[in-house]
Amino acid sequence: MVARVRSESARIGRDALVVAAFDTELFGHWWYEGPIWLERVLRALPEAGVRVGTLRSAAEAGYVGAAREIPASSWGSGKDWHVWDGPQVREFVDLNDEITTTVLRVLDKRRGRVRDVVSDQVLQEGLMCLQSDWPFMVSKDTAAGYARDRAYKHAHALREIAEAAERGDEGRAVALARAWKRADDPFPGSTHGASPRRWEATDMRVLLVSWEYPPVVVGGLGRHVHHLALQLRDQGHEVVVLSRQPTGTDPRTHPTTDASVDGIRVIMAAEDPLALDFGTDMMPWVLSMGHSMLRAGLRLAGFNPTAGEDALHGAGSVGRPWVPDVVHAHDWLAAHAAVGLAEAFDAPLVATVHATEAGRHSGWVSGPVNRQVHSTEMWLANEADAVITCSRSMSDEVNRLFGPGLAQLHVIANGIDSSLWPFRDRSAAVRSGARRGAPACCTSAGWSTRRGCRTWSPRWPGCAARTPGPR
C-alpha cells in the first residue's frame, strides 16, 4: 500500500490521497482478524511516512477535486435500486409497504403505554420482515425460497399479533407475542434495550399447578397449595389453580371444570379414560394426567364461549383470555404440565420441591420407577427459573441431588396457622399449683429425617436431666 501511494504521488506530481473504505459489518463477523489487521495498518502507516486522517481533514488540506455525478447507491448491481424494487421483487415492495403501515399504526395506538411484550414483538417481527437480505436473495436467486419463507413468516406473525391487539383482545395478543418470541427470537434473553419490568405486589398473575387440590387431597401438598393460593389472593394477586379430578373418575361424569372457589379460579382437569392404575402404572398414569392438565391449562389463553357468567371477573374470568406472569409447579407429578405451560406462555417457571424420591428411600433410587421419578425431579429442578424448598435440610438435599447449576434456590418455610389449633393457656394453673405432677411432652410425626423425630429424640435425655420428672 505504501508503494502504491508513493508511485501514485510520483505519477501526478503531488501528494496522493487514497480513501480506504471497509464494510464494517464484516469485522468480527466473517473477517475475524479484520480489526486486528486494521489496527496494525493504522499504526504502521505513520511509521512509513504516510499521513492518516479523515475525509474532513483531507478536504481541509485541499484534496478536493471536481464535482462528479454519483450513482443512486453504492451497493447492489448497477448501483441503483432494482435489486430491492425491481419487477422480480415487486411482492416485497408491496409487502414492506403493508408491514411498515401496520407497525406504525399499532405502535401509535399503544403510544404512552408502559413497555410491553406486544409492542416489542410487533416491532421485532416488522423489522425482521423488512430485512433487505430477503429481496437481495430473490434478485440474485440465492436461496430465494428460504428468503420468501422467512419474510412471509414474520409478516404472518405480525398480522396475527396486530389483529388481536387492534380488536382489543389483549390476552390473545400477549399470548401470540410470547409464543412467536419463543419460536423465533434472534435476541434470546434480551430486554430490547429497556430494563425488565419490576412487578408491583398486586399485579402478578400466578398459575399454581398441583396434582392435588381440595377436594382432591392425597397428603399435605394439597393443603399447602390451597393455603398458598388463599394467601396470594389476599395479597391482591390473580390466582389460577390447575389440578385434576379424583382418581378413577369418568370424564363423562367428571369433565374438566373451571369455576371460582373462594375467590380463586380453580381448573380441575378430567382424567383421560385410559386403562391405567396409579399403583401399577405410575409413570404412564402421571404422564396421562400431565397431558390432560396441559390441555386444560392451554385453554386459559383462548376464549371459551361456553363460559358461565358466574366466573371470577378480574382474576382470570372463565370467558376471558388469561396469561400468567409466572407458573408455579408443586413437586414432580406436575412437572410435564407446568414445564409445557411455562414454555407455551413464555412465563418464568418456579418449582417447589416438597420431597425427593431419594429422600423418601434413604438415598436409594435403585428400582426403575424410583429412577424415573428421580429423573423427572431433576428435570423439573433444572428447567425451573427458581426452586423453592420448605426447609434448609431439603434445600441442601435438592442442591446435592440436582445441582450444582440450579438457577435460584430459596428456602420458604411452611407456615402454621395457629388459629386452627385452639388450646387452653395452662400457665396460670401451673403457677397457682392447681396442676400437679411432672411436665408432659406429646408429639406425633412420621419417622423420617424430615419430620423432626430423629432430631429431637437424641436430645431427650438432656431435656430430662434439666427438668425433673418429665413425661
N, C-alpha and C positions, 0 to 999 in steps of 0.2 A: 504494500500500500504506500509506504514511504517513497519507494522508487517510482511508483505511478504518479504521485503528486509532484515529485521533482521533475520528472520528464514532461509533464503537462505544463509546469511553470516555464520550463525551457522552451517549449514549443510556442507558447503565447507571449513570451517575453515579460511576464509579470507573475506575481503570486497567484496560484490557482486555488480555487475553492472547490472542495469536494463535500457533497452532502451525503451522509450515510444515514439511511432510514431503515429501521428494523420493525418488523411486525412483533411488537412486544407480547402478543398473545402466545407466541411460540416459546418465549423464555420460561423455563421451568415446566413446560408442558410437553412439547415434542423435543425441544432442543435444551436438554437438561443442563449442559455445560455452557449454554449461551451467556448467562450473566457473568460467570467466571471469566470467560473469554473476553467479554466486553470490558470488564474492569481492567484486565491486564493490558488490553489495547489502549485504553484511555490513559493509563499510567505510562505506557511505553512511548506513545507518540511525542509528548513534550521532550522526552529524553533524546528522541531522534530529530528534534528541531522542527516538529510540526505543531503549530498552534491549534488548540482545541477550543471551540466556542459554540455558541448557539446561533440560530438563524438571525436573531436580533443583533447580536454582536457583529455578525457578518454584514448585515445591512448597514449598521452604523459605521463600519470600516470601509464602506463604498463598494462592496461586492454585489452590485445591483445591475442587472442587465436590462435589455429592452423588454417591454411588456409582451407577453405571449398568450396565445389562446390555450386555455386548459380544458380538458375534457370534462364531461359532467361528473365522472367518477374516476378515481384512481384504482378501482377494484372491479374485477369482472371482465369477461370477454368484451372487447370493443370499447371498454372504458365508458359504457353507457349503462342504462338500467334494464336492458332487455332480459338479463338473467333473472331479474326479480319481477318484471312486469310485462314480459313478452307474452305472445299468444299461447305458448306452451305452458305457462303457469298462470293463466287467467283465473283459474279456480282459486289460486292462493290470493290473488288480488282481491277478489270478491269476499273470500273467507276472512282475510285480515281486516277488511272494512267492517264486516259484521262483528268480529271479535272485539275490535277497538271500541266500536259504538257500545257494545254490551258491557264491557268492563267499565267504561266511563259512566254509563248510565247507572249501573248497580252501585258503584262506589259513591257516586254523587248522592244517591238516595240514602246511603248509610253514613253520609258525612256527619261528623260530630259525635259518632259513637266511640266508646272505648274500643281499642283494637280487639278484633275478634277473628275466629278461625274462618268464618265465611268470607270476610273481606280479604284475608290473607290468601285463601285458596283461589278466589276469583282472580286476583291479581296474578298469582303464580301460574294458573292454567292459561290465562291470557298471554302472558309473556312467553310461556313455553310454546304456545301455538304460533306466535308471531316470529319465531326464530327464522332468521334469514337463511339458515342452512337448508331448510326444507325446500324452498323453490330452487335454490342453487343446485341441490342434489337432483331435482327433477329436470332442470335445464340441462345438466351435464349427464343425465341418465346414469347416475351413480347411486345405486340402491334407492331408486325412485319409489318403489313400493313401500319401503320402510319409511321414507320421508312422508309420504301421504298418510300412512297409518298413524305415525306419531302426531302429525298436525291435526288430523281429524279426531284422534282420541282425546287430545287436550281440548279441542273445540266441543266435543260431546260432554266432557266433564264440566266445562264452563257453563254450557247451556243447562245442564241438569241443576247445578247449584243455583244459577241465576234465576231459573224459572221458579224454584221453590222459594227463594228469598223474595222475589218480586210479588209473589201471590200471598206473602205474609206467613208462610209455613216455615217458621224459623227452626223448629225442631228437625224437620226434614232437611232443611238447608245445612244445618250443623252436622247432621249425620252423614250427609253426602260429602261435605267438605272434609270431614275427618277420614272417611273411607277413601276418597281419592288421594288425600295426602299420604295415607299409609300405602296405597297401591303403587304410587309413583312419586317419590319425593326426592328431588336431586339434592336437597339440603336437610337430610335427616338430623333431628336434634337441634336444628337452628331455631331461633326465635324471630327470624325475619327482621332483624335489626332493632327489635324492641325488647324490653325486659319482660320476662314471663309474668303473667298476671298473678298478683297476690290475692288469694281468695279471702273475702271477708268471712267472719264467723257465722254469718247467717245465710250465705248463698250457695252452699255446697249441695249438689245433687249426689246422693250416696246410694249405690246399689249393693245391698248385702246379699251374698249368695251362700246358702247353707243347706245341707241335706236334711236338716230338721229345724222346725219352727212350729210353735204351738198352732194347732193342736197336735201336730206330729212331733212328739218329743221322745227321743231314744235315751238320752242321757243329759248331762249338764250343758252340752254345747247349745242345744235348742233354747234353753233358758238364758244362757249367756247372750245369744244373738237377739233374743226378744227384748231383754233389758237394755242392750246396747241401742237397739232401734228406738226404744222409748226415750232414752236419754238424748239421742241425736235429734229426735223430733222436738223435744223440749228446748233444745238449744237453737231451734229455728231452721234446721236443715230439712231438705226434702229427701225423704227416705222411701226407698222401694226395697222390699224383701222378696227374693226369689227362692222358693223352696219347692216342695213336692207334695203330692197326695200320699196318703198312707200306703204302706207296702201291701201288695196283693190286691189292690182295688182295680176295678174295671173302668177304663176310660169312658165307657158309655154312661156309667152311673156316677163316676167321679172325674168329670172332664177338667181341663185346666180352668182354674178360677182366677179372677182378677178383681179384687174388691178392697175397700177401705176398712181396716180394722184398727180401732184405737187411734185414728188419725194417721195410720201408716198404710201405704199401698202394699198389699200382700198378693203375690202371684204364686199359686200352687200348681205346678206342672203335673199333668196327668201321667200315670205310669203306662208306658207302652205295653201292648198286650203280647209280650214275649214269654215263652216258657222258661223263665229264669227264676232261680231261687237264690236269695241273698246268701244263705248258708253254704250252698254247694257251688254256686256260680258267682262268687263275689265280684270279680273284676268285670265280667260281661254285664252283670246287673248294674254296677256302678257306671259303666260306660253308657248303657242304655238310659239310665237316669240322667246322666250329664247331657246326652243328646236331647232328651225331652226338655230339660231345663234351658238348654241353649236356644231351642226353637221358641220357647215361651218368652225368653228374655229378648230375643231379636225383635219381637213384636212391639217392644217399647218405643222404638223409633218410627214405627209406622202408624198410620191412622186406622183405628178399629171402628168401623161404622156401626157395630152391634153393641157398642159400649152403653151402659146404663147411665142415667142422669145422676145416680147417687154416688158417682165416683168422687174421689177426693180432689177437688179443683185446687190448682196451685201446687200440689205436691205430686205431680205425675198423674193427672187425670187419665182414666182408662181410655177415654176417647180422644186424647191429645198426644202428639209425639212427645217423648221424654228421652233425653240423652244424658247419661250420668257423667258427672265430673270425676268420679272415682268408683272403681269396682273393688269390693272388699270380699275376699273369699275366706271361708272358715273351714280349715282342715282339708285333707287331700280328697275327700269324696266330692267336693265342689270344684276341684281343680279344672276339669275339662270345660265345664260350663263357664267358669269365671275367666279363664285364660281366653277362651273364644270370644266372650262378650267384650273383654277389655280390648282385644285386637279389633273387633268389629266397630266399637265405639271410639277407638283411638284414645282410650282413657287410661290413666295410671292404674296399676293393679297392686292392691295391698292384700297380703295374706296373713291371717292369724293362724299360727300353728299351736293347737291346743295340746297335742300329744304326738308322739312319733311311734312308728312301728317298732323301731329298735328299742325305745324306752319301754314299750309295753311287754317286750320279751327279753328284758335284761341284757340288751345289746346284741341279741341274736336275730338275724334275718335269714335263717337257713332254708326255709321252705319256699316253693315257687310263689305262693300268694304273698308271703312276707316280703320277698324281694320285689314283687310287683307294686305293693303298697309303698315300700320304701323308695322305689324309683319314682313313683308319682309324687311323693312328698318332696323329693329332691328337685324334681322338675318344677313344681309349683314354687318352691322357695327361690329358685334361681330365675324363674320367669318374673317374679314379683318385683315391683319397684321399691317396695318396702315390706319388711317382715315384722310381725308383732308376736311376741310371746307373753305369757301371763306371769312369768316368774323368771328370776335371774338364772336359776338352775336350768330351766327349759331353754333360755337364751344360749347358755353355754352348750347345751346338748345340740341345739339346732346348728350352731356355728361349727361344732365339731363334726356333725354328721353331714351337713350340706355345704359348708363353707370350705375355705375362705372364698371371698369374692361376692358374697351377698350384697345387694345394693345398699340396703339400710336394715339395721336390726334394732328394734326398740322393745323395751320391757314396759308393759302396761298391766299392772297387777289387777286381778279380778277384784271387784268391789263387793261389799256386803251391805245390803240394805237392812239396817238394824231395826227398822220399823216392822219387818217381817218376823222378828224374833222377840216377842214380848217376854219380859221376865220381871220378877219382883225384886226390888232392892232389899237385900238381906243384911246390908252392912249395919244398919241401926239395931237390928235384932241381935246381931253378934256382939256389938259393943255393950248392949244392955244386959247381956248374959242370958237372954231368952233362948238363944240357940246354943245347945250343948253339944259336946262331942268333938272329935277331931275333924279338921277341914277335909273336904272331899273334892276330888277332881274326876270329872267324867268326860270322855271323848269318844267319838265314833268316826272312823275313817277307814278307807281301804288300805290294805297293807302293801304299799308301793313306795318307791322313792319320792314320788311327788306329793303324797298325801300327808306327810309330816310325821307319821308314826315312827319311822326309823330315825327321825331327827330328835324327837323328844324322849323316846323310851330309854336310850342310853343315859340320858341326863336325869332320869327319875330318881336314882339313888342320891344324887346331890341335893335335889329338892327335899327329899325325905330327911336328909341329915340336917337341913337348916330349919325345917318346920316339924315340930314334934307331932308324931302320930298321924301323918296324913293317910288318907284312904284313896 
